[in-house]
Structure formats: structure tokens, C-alpha cells
Amino acid sequence: MKHLISLDISCNPIEVLGVNSFSGLDRLQSLDISGLLLKRLDPRTLHGLRLNASKNFVKARKVPTLRKGIGSPCVVHYTKTNPNEMYQREFKMICPISNSKLRVYIANKFLITLKTDSYASVRSFRLQDLLSQAPALRKATVNVEESTLSHQVQRAFGTKLRELVITGSNLRTILPDAFAGLTTHELTIRISGTLVSKFPDGLLRYLPDVRYLTLDLRHNRLTTMDPGVLASVTRDGPVAYQTQHITGGVLLEENPWSCSCELLWLGRWLRRWLRETFHVHMLSVEASLYVNSVSRKATCTVSGTNVSLAIIDLRKSDVDCNPVVSSASGTDLSLLTMGVFLSLLACSVL
């Protein structure tokens, strides 16, 4: 038995697997326990094993956790066969391991909600591969462990995705193509709990198929934003001041915004979005009051004071946009003027 490489005990009336059920099988590379009557499974039972635990009665929140220290390649197949339970429960995939050979597959057409980390220490972890057999997914929450969001969620989701949540206490930078491959027609992107202080121009460049977009950028470290971040992508290139390509609006509160000349465009953008939203959607009085209230929640702080202003109300009179000429620049200008004067004087003498 100690030389056993593959073990298939599937479809047997086994209700319990002890911690030492597979001890001594050091060469075991593949284990199939699908179709058993298991209602719980101690993760220590599976230490260092390949696993197919589908078609059991293990509830979604009790899927075995693969702990750090697994030394051999690990394959996890999880297929839920009861759609009613899947609709009622949130499925959370937990694999906090440092194994570079991890392979995880979720083959479930009823899976609608997923929470996962990006597993920076697992080089082969690809969310696109993980969710290739989960076409019904509607909400995904990804905790990005890296400092940069680049490839982690690219082309990972199907057309039914409606909400993508990005978090990450180490996340500082988001690349322009981070959301490439999102082809759903209606989507809310939430980015929160990060260290991001500025978004890149062209953030929406790879979202041309999303007709109904909402951006939730609350709870970050944003201090300013350039017009290119929210620019609409057209055949003639990016257009900075269009607003209706983000029909759900942009939520900006809970950021340390600084009232400055660089933020004036955002105030104009928000005012235009509000006008066009009222005009296009013909909102009721109650809905109009609500939208107006929400749009004024994002505030910025006037430099050197404790005064806060709603970004949507920010005007040029609220900030100092006059160029400051340094003393060094003034000296250079005086020297240049003196040089021109002396040249003219020399010419007149000659």
C-alpha cells in the first residue's frame, strides 16, 4: 500500500474520514473521494494530497481549507450539485498556501458569488482558469495581495457578472488594462480599502462593451484625479467630458481629496452628469433628491484650512489657480531683460 500512487474510493457509503485515513501513503498523488456521504472533512486528512471532493454533502462554508506547508502539487475540484443551496449561500474559496504548483478548478454552473485572494505567492494561480466553468457568476470579490493590479482579473469573468469588488491593503497601483476582457453589459466596479492615491488615464479604455457602468471609488487614498481617468472611449479617441458612459455615476467619498485647480474639471464633470441624468432618465422627485444628495457626499479640503467643500460645487473662486513665479525665475527674467537692453544699446552706438 505504501507504493500506492492513485486511490479512488468514490461512490461508497463512507460518512467519516479520520485524520490518519491516508497516513503512510507518501507516494499517493491522486485521491478521489467524490460521491461519498461526507458531511464534514478535517483538512488535516488531506495534507499533501490531490483532492476531488465533489458530489458530497459538505456545505459551501465548510469546504476544506488547504493550509500552508503542503509540499506536493495539489488539485482541488469542487462541484456543488444542489442549486438551491448555492443560491442561498455565499461560496468562499479559501486556499491560503504557498505552493507554486497549486491548481484549483470550480466547475459549477450555479455559482453566483465568489470571494477569493489573488495569492501573490502562488505563481500559477490564475482567476481566469479558476472560473472557466462558472458561467453564472454575478458577484466577485478579489482581495489583491500584490501592490499592483495588472493581470489578476483580466478576462476572468463571464457576461453575467454584475459586480466586481477589488480590495487590498497593499494595493497602490492600478494599470490601465487591469479590467481588460470584461464583456458584461451592466457592471458595478467597486475599488475600496486600498492605498491607491491616483488612478491612471484610460481606466475605462477596455470597457467598451459595458453600457451601464457604475464606479464606486470610496474608501481609498485619492487626493486628485486627471480627466483621462473617466474619459469615454470613442472612435475618435478618448473624450474627457462625456458623462453618460458611466450611467450609474461615480462614488468618491471617504477619500482625502484636496481642493485644487487640478480638481476643478471633476466638479464640472459631476455637475454635467447630474444635469444629464435628470434630463435623460426623468427621475421622480424622490429619486432626484436622493441622487442630488449622494452626488454631494464627496468633499475636498481647502489647503491650509479645515474647510471642506462638496467637489460638485467646487469653483475656480474657491482655489488659487494663479501661477506662482519663484524668486529664481524672477532673477532669470531680470537678467534676460538687462541682456536685451544692453544689446539694443550697443547696436544704437554702432
C-alpha positions as CSV (number, residue, x, y, z in Angstrom):
1,M,0.0,0.0,0.0
2,K,2.9,2.4,0.7
3,H,3.7,2.4,-3.0
4,L,0.1,3.4,-4.0
5,I,0.0,6.3,-6.4
6,S,-3.7,6.7,-7.1
7,L,-6.6,5.9,-4.9
8,D,-10.3,6.0,-5.9
9,I,-12.9,5.4,-3.1
10,S,-15.6,7.4,-4.7
11,C,-19.3,6.5,-4.5
12,N,-19.1,4.5,-1.3
13,P,-21.3,4.8,1.8
14,I,-18.5,6.4,3.8
15,E,-19.6,9.2,6.3
16,V,-16.3,9.9,8.1
17,L,-12.7,10.1,7.1
18,G,-10.3,10.2,10.1
19,V,-7.2,12.4,10.3
20,N,-4.9,9.4,9.7
21,S,-7.0,7.7,7.0
22,F,-4.3,8.2,4.4
23,S,-1.2,8.3,6.6
24,G,1.7,6.3,5.3
25,L,0.7,6.8,1.7
26,D,3.7,9.0,0.9
27,R,3.6,8.3,-2.8
28,L,-0.1,9.0,-3.2
29,Q,-0.6,11.6,-6.0
30,S,-4.3,11.4,-6.7
31,L,-7.3,10.8,-4.4
32,D,-10.9,10.7,-5.5
33,I,-13.5,10.8,-2.7
34,S,-16.3,12.1,-4.7
35,G,-19.8,10.7,-4.2
36,L,-19.3,9.7,-0.5
37,L,-21.7,10.6,2.3
38,L,-19.2,13.1,3.9
39,K,-20.8,15.9,5.9
40,R,-17.6,17.3,7.2
41,L,-13.9,16.9,6.4
42,D,-10.9,17.7,8.6
43,P,-8.4,19.5,6.3
44,R,-5.5,17.6,8.1
45,T,-6.9,14.5,6.4
46,L,-5.8,15.8,3.1
47,H,-2.3,17.0,3.9
48,G,-0.2,16.9,0.8
49,L,-2.8,15.1,-1.4
50,R,-4.5,15.7,-4.6
51,L,-8.2,16.0,-4.0
52,N,-11.5,15.6,-5.8
53,A,-14.2,16.1,-3.2
54,S,-17.2,16.9,-5.4
55,K,-20.7,15.5,-5.0
56,N,-20.7,15.3,-1.3
57,F,-22.8,17.0,1.4
58,V,-20.1,19.3,2.6
59,K,-21.7,22.7,2.9
60,A,-20.2,25.6,1.0
61,R,-18.7,27.3,4.0
62,K,-17.1,24.0,5.2
63,V,-15.1,23.3,2.1
64,P,-11.7,22.1,3.4
65,T,-9.0,24.7,3.8
66,L,-5.6,23.8,2.4
67,R,-3.1,25.1,5.0
68,K,0.4,26.3,4.3
69,G,3.1,23.8,4.1
70,I,1.6,21.4,1.6
71,G,4.7,20.1,-0.1
72,S,3.3,18.3,-3.2
73,P,1.1,19.5,-6.1
74,C,-2.5,20.0,-5.1
75,V,-5.5,19.8,-7.3
76,V,-8.9,20.7,-5.9
77,H,-12.2,20.0,-7.8
78,Y,-15.4,21.4,-6.1
79,T,-18.7,20.8,-7.8
80,K,-21.9,21.7,-6.0
81,T,-24.9,19.7,-7.2
82,N,-27.6,21.3,-5.2
83,P,-28.5,24.7,-6.9
84,N,-31.0,25.7,-4.2
85,E,-28.3,25.7,-1.5
86,M,-25.9,27.5,-3.8
87,Y,-28.3,30.3,-4.5
88,Q,-28.9,30.8,-0.7
89,R,-25.2,30.6,0.4
90,E,-22.2,32.6,-0.4
91,F,-19.4,30.4,-1.8
92,K,-16.0,31.3,-0.4
93,M,-12.9,29.7,-1.8
94,I,-10.0,29.6,0.7
95,C,-6.6,28.3,-0.3
96,P,-4.0,30.2,1.8
97,I,-1.0,28.1,0.8
98,S,2.5,28.9,-0.5
99,N,2.6,26.2,-3.1
100,S,3.7,27.4,-6.5
101,K,2.0,24.3,-8.1
102,L,-1.5,24.9,-6.9
103,R,-4.3,24.1,-9.3
104,V,-7.9,24.9,-8.4
105,Y,-10.9,24.4,-10.5
106,I,-14.5,25.4,-9.8
107,A,-16.9,23.6,-12.1
108,N,-20.3,24.9,-11.1
109,K,-22.9,26.4,-13.3
110,F,-24.9,27.6,-10.2
111,L,-22.1,29.5,-8.5
112,I,-23.2,33.2,-8.3
113,T,-21.0,34.7,-5.6
114,L,-17.2,34.3,-5.1
115,K,-14.7,35.7,-2.7
116,T,-11.0,35.0,-3.2
117,D,-7.5,36.3,-2.7
118,S,-5.1,36.8,-5.6
119,Y,-2.5,34.6,-3.9
120,A,0.7,36.5,-4.7
121,S,2.9,33.7,-3.6
122,V,1.3,31.2,-6.0
123,R,2.8,31.9,-9.4
124,S,0.4,29.6,-11.3
125,F,-2.8,30.9,-9.7
126,R,-5.0,32.4,-12.5
127,L,-8.5,33.5,-11.7
128,Q,-9.4,33.1,-15.4
129,D,-8.6,29.3,-15.1
130,L,-10.4,29.1,-11.8
131,L,-13.7,30.4,-13.1
132,S,-13.7,29.0,-16.6
133,Q,-16.6,26.6,-15.6
134,A,-18.6,29.1,-13.6
135,P,-20.7,31.0,-16.2
136,A,-23.4,32.1,-13.8
137,L,-21.2,34.2,-11.5
138,R,-22.7,37.6,-10.8
139,K,-20.6,39.0,-8.0
140,A,-16.8,38.6,-7.4
141,T,-14.8,40.0,-4.6
142,V,-11.0,39.8,-5.1
143,N,-8.6,40.8,-2.4
144,V,-5.4,41.8,-4.2
145,E,-2.3,40.8,-2.2
146,E,0.1,42.5,-4.6
147,S,0.9,46.2,-4.7
148,T,-0.2,46.4,-8.4
149,L,-3.4,45.3,-10.1
150,S,-2.4,44.3,-13.5
151,H,-3.3,40.8,-14.8
152,Q,-5.2,39.3,-11.8
153,V,-8.8,39.8,-13.0
154,Q,-8.2,40.1,-16.7
155,R,-10.7,38.0,-18.8
156,A,-11.7,36.1,-15.7
157,F,-15.5,36.6,-15.8
158,G,-18.4,35.7,-17.9
159,T,-21.1,38.0,-19.3
160,K,-23.4,37.6,-16.3
161,L,-21.1,39.4,-13.9
162,R,-22.8,42.4,-12.4
163,E,-20.5,43.4,-9.6
164,L,-16.7,43.3,-9.2
165,V,-15.2,44.3,-5.9
166,I,-11.4,45.0,-5.6
167,T,-9.8,45.3,-2.2
168,G,-6.3,45.1,-0.9
169,S,-4.5,46.8,2.0
170,N,-1.2,46.6,-0.1
171,L,-2.7,47.8,-3.4
172,R,-1.1,51.1,-4.5
173,T,-1.2,51.0,-8.3
174,I,-3.8,50.0,-10.9
175,L,-2.7,49.7,-14.5
176,P,-5.0,50.9,-17.4
177,D,-5.6,47.4,-18.8
178,A,-6.4,45.8,-15.4
179,F,-10.0,45.3,-16.4
180,A,-9.4,44.1,-19.9
181,G,-11.8,41.4,-21.0
182,L,-14.9,42.4,-19.1
183,T,-17.6,41.9,-21.6
184,T,-20.7,42.2,-19.5
185,H,-23.2,44.9,-20.5
186,E,-24.1,46.1,-16.9
187,L,-21.4,46.3,-14.3
188,T,-20.6,48.0,-11.0
189,I,-16.8,48.2,-10.2
190,R,-16.0,48.8,-6.5
191,I,-12.4,49.6,-5.5
192,S,-12.1,50.2,-1.8
193,G,-9.8,49.7,1.2
194,T,-6.7,50.2,-0.9
195,L,-3.7,52.6,-0.8
196,V,-4.4,53.9,-4.3
197,S,-3.9,57.7,-4.3
198,K,-4.3,58.2,-8.1
199,F,-5.9,56.3,-10.9
200,P,-4.4,56.0,-14.4
201,D,-5.6,57.7,-17.5
202,G,-7.5,55.3,-19.7
203,L,-9.0,53.3,-16.8
204,L,-12.2,52.7,-18.8
205,R,-10.4,52.1,-22.1
206,Y,-11.0,48.3,-22.0
207,L,-14.7,48.5,-21.0
208,P,-16.4,49.5,-24.3
209,D,-19.0,46.7,-24.0
210,V,-20.3,47.9,-20.6
211,R,-23.3,50.0,-21.4
212,Y,-24.4,50.6,-17.8
213,L,-21.4,51.3,-15.7
214,T,-21.1,52.4,-12.1
215,L,-17.8,53.3,-10.4
216,D,-17.5,53.1,-6.6
217,L,-14.1,54.5,-5.6
218,R,-14.9,55.1,-2.0
219,H,-12.5,54.4,0.9
220,N,-9.2,54.8,-0.8
221,R,-6.4,57.4,-0.6
222,L,-7.4,59.5,-3.6
223,T,-6.2,63.2,-3.4
224,T,-6.6,64.2,-7.1
225,M,-7.8,62.8,-10.4
226,D,-7.0,63.6,-14.0
227,P,-9.7,64.0,-16.7
228,G,-8.3,61.0,-18.6
229,V,-9.4,58.6,-15.8
230,L,-13.1,58.9,-16.6
231,A,-12.7,59.6,-20.3
232,S,-15.2,58.0,-22.7
233,V,-13.7,55.8,-25.4
234,T,-14.9,56.8,-28.9
235,R,-13.8,56.1,-32.5
236,D,-12.0,59.5,-32.5
237,G,-10.2,58.7,-29.3
238,P,-10.9,59.5,-25.6
239,V,-13.4,62.2,-24.7
240,A,-12.8,63.6,-21.2
241,Y,-16.1,65.4,-20.5
242,Q,-18.8,63.0,-21.6
243,T,-20.7,61.5,-18.7
244,Q,-23.4,59.1,-19.8
245,H,-21.0,56.2,-20.4
246,I,-21.0,56.0,-16.6
247,T,-24.8,55.9,-16.2
248,G,-24.6,54.8,-12.6
249,G,-22.3,57.7,-11.6
250,V,-19.1,57.8,-9.6
251,L,-19.0,57.5,-5.9
252,L,-16.0,59.4,-4.5
253,E,-16.4,60.0,-0.8
254,E,-14.2,58.8,2.1
255,N,-11.0,59.9,0.2
256,P,-8.6,62.7,1.3
257,W,-9.4,64.9,-1.7
258,S,-7.5,68.2,-1.9
259,C,-9.4,71.2,-3.3
260,S,-7.1,72.4,-6.1
261,C,-7.1,73.6,-9.7
262,E,-6.5,70.0,-10.8
263,L,-9.9,69.0,-9.3
264,L,-12.0,71.8,-11.0
265,W,-12.7,69.6,-14.0
266,L,-14.2,66.9,-11.7
267,G,-16.6,69.4,-10.2
268,R,-17.7,70.3,-13.7
269,W,-18.0,66.7,-14.7
270,L,-20.2,65.8,-11.7
271,R,-22.5,68.8,-12.4
272,R,-22.8,67.8,-16.0
273,W,-23.5,64.1,-15.1
274,L,-26.2,65.3,-12.7
275,R,-27.9,67.5,-15.3
276,E,-27.8,64.8,-18.0
277,T,-29.1,62.2,-15.6
278,F,-32.1,64.3,-14.6
279,H,-32.8,65.0,-18.3
280,V,-32.3,61.5,-19.7
281,H,-33.9,59.4,-17.0
282,M,-36.8,61.7,-16.0
283,L,-36.5,60.8,-12.3
284,S,-39.2,61.1,-9.8
285,V,-38.9,63.9,-7.2
286,E,-37.8,61.4,-4.5
287,A,-35.2,59.8,-6.8
288,S,-33.9,63.2,-7.9
289,L,-33.5,64.3,-4.3
290,Y,-31.6,61.1,-3.5
291,V,-29.3,61.4,-6.5
292,N,-28.6,65.0,-5.7
293,S,-27.8,64.2,-2.1
294,V,-25.5,61.3,-3.0
295,S,-23.6,63.4,-5.5
296,R,-22.7,66.0,-2.8
297,K,-21.2,63.5,-0.4
298,A,-17.7,63.6,-1.9
299,T,-15.8,66.6,-0.4
300,C,-12.4,68.0,-0.6
301,T,-10.4,70.0,1.9
302,V,-9.0,73.5,1.1
303,S,-5.3,73.5,1.6
304,G,-4.1,75.1,4.9
305,T,-7.6,75.1,6.4
306,N,-10.2,72.8,7.9
307,V,-12.8,74.0,5.3
308,S,-14.5,71.2,3.3
309,L,-16.4,71.7,0.1
310,A,-18.5,69.4,-2.0
311,I,-16.5,68.6,-5.1
312,I,-19.6,69.0,-7.2
313,D,-19.8,72.7,-6.0
314,L,-16.0,73.4,-6.4
315,R,-15.4,76.6,-8.4
316,K,-12.4,78.5,-9.6
317,S,-13.0,81.2,-6.9
318,D,-12.6,78.5,-4.2
319,V,-9.0,77.8,-5.1
320,D,-5.9,79.7,-6.1
321,C,-5.0,79.0,-9.7
322,N,-2.6,81.9,-10.3
323,P,0.8,80.7,-11.4
324,V,3.5,81.4,-8.8
325,V,6.7,82.9,-10.1
326,S,9.7,81.9,-7.9
327,S,12.4,84.4,-6.9
328,A,14.8,82.4,-9.1
329,S,12.6,82.8,-12.1
330,G,12.3,86.5,-11.4
331,T,16.1,86.9,-11.3
332,D,16.5,85.0,-14.6
333,L,13.8,87.2,-16.2
334,S,15.6,90.4,-15.0
335,L,18.9,89.2,-16.3
336,L,17.3,88.4,-19.7
337,T,15.7,91.8,-19.9
338,M,19.0,93.5,-19.0
339,G,20.8,91.5,-21.7
340,V,18.3,92.6,-24.4
341,F,18.6,96.2,-23.3
342,L,22.4,96.1,-23.5
343,S,22.3,94.5,-26.9
344,L,20.0,97.2,-28.2
345,L,22.2,99.9,-26.7
346,A,25.3,98.5,-28.4
347,C,23.5,98.4,-31.8
348,S,22.5,102.1,-31.4
349,V,26.0,103.2,-30.6
350,L,27.4,101.4,-33.6
